[in-house]
Amino acid sequence: MNKKIWLASPHMGGSEQKYVKEAFDTNWIAPLGPNVDAFEKGLAMYNKVDHVAALSAGTAALHLALIMLGVEADDEVIVSSFTFTASVNPIAYLGATPILIDSEPDTWNMCPKQLEIAILDRISKGKKPKAIILVHLYGMPAKIDLIMTIAARYKIPVIEDAAEALGSRFRGKPVGTFGLMGVFSFNGNKIITTSGGGALVSNDEWLISRSRFLATQARECAPHYEHEVIGYNYRMSNVCAGIGRGQLEVLDDHIKRHREIFNYYKSKLSIFNGITFQQESDVDHYSNHWLTCILVNPEKCGKVTRDQIRIAMEGENIECRPLWKPMHLQPVYCDKPFYGTRVSDHLFEHGLCLPSGSNLSNEDLDRVIGVIKKIMSKALVKEAENIEELVSYHI
Ligand SMILES: *Cc1c(COP(=O)(O)O)cnc(C)c1O
């Protein structure tokens, strides 16, 4: 069997173990500690943002962000429908209702038009949404300027879910820093990892110090354990933060490689009319290209479908996955209000994520490309023969 090619696997830089060893040598095997402080500082500098709290997961960061905005049972929170379930679950944790917004076709992220339609409709039904969770999927910045303008018009705070988009930029400014708060994830599959972890970022000092307080069981200032509100155990461990410090040193290398991988796939696969890419729609959008994503149009591919490609990859020991299944199609959220024209249904039906880890070699990519070329050329030749047959028949 050929070597397994993963979609996105952890890629260590080299100095991670040094920082983890430091944690062991100094016995800082705890949530909090010097690695956590240094990791937060590094992230703040990288993103040009004032305050960062390192947390146990991106999901935890979203949960705390909603709590601090006062989201409670029966409130409504707007969120991109085309996303991973972790963007939406924290809304449900609080007993609030997710209001799901469709994608637009350029960036595949939240459609500004549907956002405004939804806000007006929710207000007319008697409830103004408490927050907007804007996702930058697969690293691609959403149409941030339009979304922020609409959010400001109705005075609704924006939380950016930049879990997949660390290092992506909009008009040169890091994503995650446009909204009131931004969320990053360092799960094992993300562009850098702490094995598991996340961060909440903001230029508002109170929000970040409050999130640290809530993330450490909401312990009041007292010699005994005093609690006035309900807290959580959401801080990042000092051991994990050590991995994060090492990973930050290679983040720019990872982004460079992810972008190379995107360009490599694109240069080799653009010969097929039926294959299109999630790509930067203009110079404002700069994606870290965490995953290279394609759409397969069977009408232009000799009837080859996304699933045929995915299954052929499986046979070659290559991990490929369909794009995220939109939340309005998920059994758990399909009864929630949805505003859209089913752009994301189409993305889900025809889209495929290609292996994109920064540790993949060009030989690995050639194997992936080879599978697609083989299945496509066969189908296109067959189609051409059929056309000839048809032509000769009619003659
Ligand atoms: C990974 C991810 C999250 C959650 O991050 P965790 O650290 O795994 O909790 C949230 N939103 C999106 C879009 C993600 O991809």
PDBQT file of the ligand as one rigid body, heavy atoms in Angstrom, charges set to zero:
ROOT
HETATM    1  C1  LIG A 401     -11.755  23.937  14.386  1.00  0.00    +0.000 C 
HETATM    2  C2  LIG A 401     -12.860  24.893  14.310  1.00  0.00    +0.000 A 
HETATM    3  C3  LIG A 401     -13.487  25.405  15.452  1.00  0.00    +0.000 A 
HETATM    4  C4  LIG A 401     -13.268  24.868  16.836  1.00  0.00    +0.000 C 
HETATM    5  O1  LIG A 401     -12.006  24.861  17.302  1.00  0.00    +0.000 OA
HETATM    6  P1  LIG A 401     -11.573  23.771  18.398  1.00  0.00    +0.000 P 
HETATM    7  O2  LIG A 401     -10.251  24.296  18.850  1.00  0.00    +0.000 OA
HETATM    8  O3  LIG A 401     -11.474  22.465  17.696  1.00  0.00    +0.000 OA
HETATM    9  O4  LIG A 401     -12.584  23.777  19.480  1.00  0.00    +0.000 OA
HETATM   10  C5  LIG A 401     -14.447  26.387  15.299  1.00  0.00    +0.000 A 
HETATM   11  N1  LIG A 401     -14.804  26.838  14.085  1.00  0.00    +0.000 NA
HETATM   12  C6  LIG A 401     -14.244  26.363  12.969  1.00  0.00    +0.000 A 
HETATM   13  C7  LIG A 401     -14.670  26.938  11.666  1.00  0.00    +0.000 C 
HETATM   14  C8  LIG A 401     -13.272  25.362  13.029  1.00  0.00    +0.000 A 
HETATM   15  O5  LIG A 401     -12.762  24.862  11.911  1.00  0.00    +0.000 OA
ENDROOT
TORSDOF 0
